[in-house]
Amino acid sequence: MNIFPAIDLIDGCAVRLFKGDYSKKTVYSDDPVSVAKGFAKAGAEYIHIVDLDGARDGSNANIETVRRIVAESGLKAEIGGGIRTKEAIEKYLDLGVMRVILGTAAVTDEEFLKASVRDYGEKAAVGVDIKDGFVAIKGWTETSQLGCFEFCEKLEGLGVKTVICTDISKDGVMSGTNIELYKQLSERFSMDIVASGGVSSIENVRTLAEMNMYGAILGKALYTGAIDLKEALAAAEVAK
């Protein structure tokens, strides 16, 4: 299983939100490039970046910070948040980003989603953010009428290769991740599933790895010291 240490960006700073609530923000570093270099030093191969400003308003406000993270850390990066146009996709891919993650636009603009999968293939992933069983959009500030499994069936049918699935109720709470959700997703779909939200212990990492998940995103647990990145990388090797 692949480990994706996460950096969430607001105003160029590395932050974490509590259950996606922008009013409950903790700033962990005003130098996210150094944070990314620390991940690389610990042995990480990948990094998961979210532009929270972009997720909320559709801008690419933190693109210069993303450019520096990619250029200076050497990590293979995936980026989500505010990617709602072909121009935005190409901006990030031109920076050397491995994969872009479509969120709101994948839900609200099916033609854009189809074109992105057609034109960019595996470089276009989709973020499936779940709130009370339904897919949330616009930085988790709104909930659509699409159910989680219904949406994933649609994505698989369109040829999407990678899905990053977040249980919002678990995100930033440090109460453990939604193992049952990821078990169901991995059993029902052949796409690469990345678990996100609430991965807060080495036991969570081991369980997900043993389920042959493609990846797991580590956020707040790294910043608080609840999980040691080197230990998580070792635990994830179970299912590489």
C-alpha positions in Angstrom: 0.0 0.0 0.0 1.2 3.5 -0.8 1.4 6.2 1.9 0.4 9.7 1.0 1.4 12.2 3.7 -0.8 15.3 3.3 -0.4 19.0 3.2 -3.6 21.1 3.2 -3.0 24.7 2.1 -4.7 27.9 3.1 -3.0 31.3 2.4 0.3 29.4 1.7 0.3 27.7 5.1 0.0 24.0 6.0 -3.2 23.6 8.0 -5.7 21.0 9.1 -9.5 21.4 9.4 -11.8 19.7 11.9 -14.4 17.7 9.8 -13.8 20.1 6.9 -14.9 23.1 8.9 -13.0 26.2 7.7 -13.8 28.0 11.0 -12.0 25.2 12.9 -8.5 25.5 11.4 -5.2 24.7 12.9 -2.1 26.1 11.3 0.8 23.7 11.6 3.4 25.5 9.5 3.9 28.6 7.5 6.6 26.8 5.5 4.9 23.8 3.8 7.9 23.3 1.5 10.0 22.4 4.6 7.2 20.1 5.7 7.3 18.3 2.4 11.1 18.0 2.5 10.6 16.4 6.0 8.3 13.8 4.5 10.8 13.0 1.8 13.6 12.7 4.4 11.5 10.2 6.3 11.3 8.0 3.2 8.0 9.0 1.6 7.7 8.7 -2.2 4.4 10.5 -2.6 2.6 13.6 -1.2 -1.1 14.5 -1.2 -1.7 18.3 -1.5 -5.1 20.0 -1.1 -5.6 23.7 -2.0 -8.4 24.5 0.5 -8.8 28.0 -0.8 -9.3 26.5 -4.3 -11.7 23.9 -3.0 -13.9 26.5 -1.5 -13.9 29.1 -4.3 -12.5 27.5 -7.4 -9.3 29.5 -7.5 -5.7 28.1 -7.7 -4.5 30.6 -5.1 -1.7 28.4 -3.8 -0.2 27.3 -7.1 3.2 28.9 -6.4 3.5 27.0 -3.1 2.5 23.8 -4.9 5.2 24.5 -7.6 7.9 24.8 -4.9 6.7 21.7 -3.0 7.0 19.7 -6.2 10.3 21.2 -7.3 12.1 21.2 -4.0 10.8 18.0 -2.3 11.3 15.5 -5.1 8.0 13.8 -4.1 5.5 12.5 -6.6 2.5 14.8 -5.9 -1.2 14.6 -6.4 -3.2 17.8 -6.0 -6.8 18.6 -5.4 -8.9 21.6 -4.7 -10.4 24.0 -7.2 -9.5 22.0 -10.3 -12.6 22.8 -12.4 -11.2 23.6 -15.9 -8.8 22.1 -18.4 -6.5 25.1 -17.9 -6.2 24.3 -14.2 -5.4 20.7 -14.9 -2.7 21.7 -17.4 -1.2 24.3 -15.1 -0.6 21.6 -12.4 0.6 19.0 -14.8 3.1 21.5 -16.3 4.5 21.9 -12.8 5.3 18.2 -12.7 2.4 17.1 -10.6 1.8 13.3 -11.0 -2.0 13.4 -10.8 -4.8 16.0 -10.4 -7.9 15.2 -8.3 -11.2 16.4 -9.6 -13.8 17.1 -6.9 -16.7 19.5 -7.3 -16.4 19.5 -11.1 -16.5 15.7 -11.3 -20.0 15.9 -9.6 -21.4 19.0 -11.3 -20.0 18.8 -14.8 -20.1 15.3 -16.3 -18.8 16.5 -19.7 -15.7 18.0 -18.1 -15.2 14.7 -16.2 -15.5 12.6 -19.3 -13.1 14.9 -21.2 -10.6 14.9 -18.4 -10.5 11.1 -18.3 -10.3 10.9 -22.0 -7.5 13.5 -22.4 -5.5 12.8 -19.3 -6.1 9.2 -18.4 -4.6 8.0 -15.1 -3.4 11.6 -14.4 -7.1 12.6 -13.7 -8.3 11.1 -10.4 -11.5 11.9 -8.6 -12.1 12.8 -4.9 -15.2 11.2 -3.5 -15.9 13.1 -0.2 -18.7 11.5 1.8 -21.0 13.3 4.2 -23.9 11.3 5.7 -23.6 8.9 2.8 -23.7 11.6 0.1 -21.0 13.2 -2.0 -20.0 16.7 -0.7 -18.7 19.5 -3.0 -17.3 23.0 -2.8 -14.8 22.4 -0.1 -17.4 20.2 1.7 -19.6 23.3 2.2 -22.5 21.7 0.2 -23.8 18.1 -0.2 -25.0 16.7 -3.5 -27.8 14.2 -4.0 -25.4 11.5 -5.2 -24.8 8.5 -3.0 -21.2 7.2 -2.5 -21.6 3.9 -4.2 -23.8 5.2 -7.0 -21.2 7.8 -7.8 -18.3 5.3 -7.7 -20.2 3.0 -10.1 -20.5 6.0 -12.5 -16.8 6.8 -12.2 -15.7 3.2 -12.9 -18.0 3.1 -15.9 -16.3 6.3 -17.2 -12.9 4.7 -16.9 -11.6 6.6 -13.8 -8.5 4.8 -12.5 -8.0 6.3 -9.0 -10.5 7.5 -6.4 -9.6 9.3 -3.2 -12.4 8.6 -0.8 -12.8 10.7 2.4 -15.3 10.2 5.2 -15.7 13.8 6.3 -17.1 12.8 9.7 -13.7 11.2 10.4 -11.4 13.9 9.0 -9.2 15.6 11.5 -11.0 14.0 14.4 -8.4 11.3 15.3 -11.1 8.7 16.1 -10.0 6.1 13.6 -10.9 5.7 9.9 -14.0 4.1 8.4 -12.6 0.6 7.8 -16.0 -0.8 6.8 -16.5 1.8 4.1 -13.1 1.1 2.5 -13.7 -2.7 2.8 -16.9 -2.3 0.8 -15.3 0.0 -1.8 -12.4 -2.3 -2.3 -14.7 -5.3 -2.7 -17.1 -3.6 -5.1 -14.8 -1.7 -7.4 -11.6 -2.4 -9.4 -10.4 1.2 -9.2 -7.4 2.1 -7.1 -9.0 3.3 -3.8 -7.1 5.7 -1.5 -8.4 5.9 2.0 -8.6 9.4 3.5 -9.9 10.8 6.8 -9.2 9.6 10.3 -6.3 7.4 9.6 -4.9 8.0 13.1 -3.0 5.0 14.2 -0.5 2.4 13.0 -3.2 -0.2 13.5 -5.4 1.7 11.0 -2.5 1.7 8.5 -1.9 -2.1 9.0 -5.6 -2.9 8.6 -5.9 -0.9 5.4 -2.7 -2.5 4.0 -3.9 -6.0 4.8 -7.1 -5.1 2.8 -4.9 -4.4 -0.2 -5.9 -0.8 -0.5 -4.0 1.1 -3.1 -3.2 3.9 -0.7 -3.8 5.8 2.5 -3.6 9.5 3.3 -2.0 10.6 6.6 -2.8 14.1 7.8 -3.4 15.3 11.3 -1.9 12.1 12.8 1.5 13.0 11.3 1.3 16.6 12.6 0.4 15.6 16.1 2.9 12.8 16.3 0.2 10.1 16.7 1.8 8.3 13.7 5.5 8.2 12.9 5.9 8.4 9.1 8.8 6.0 8.9 6.8 3.4 10.9 3.7 3.9 8.7 5.8 3.4 5.6 7.1 0.2 7.0 3.6 -1.0 8.0 2.3 -0.3 4.5 4.9 -2.5 2.9 2.7 -5.5 3.9 0.6 -5.0 0.8 3.0 -3.4 -1.7 
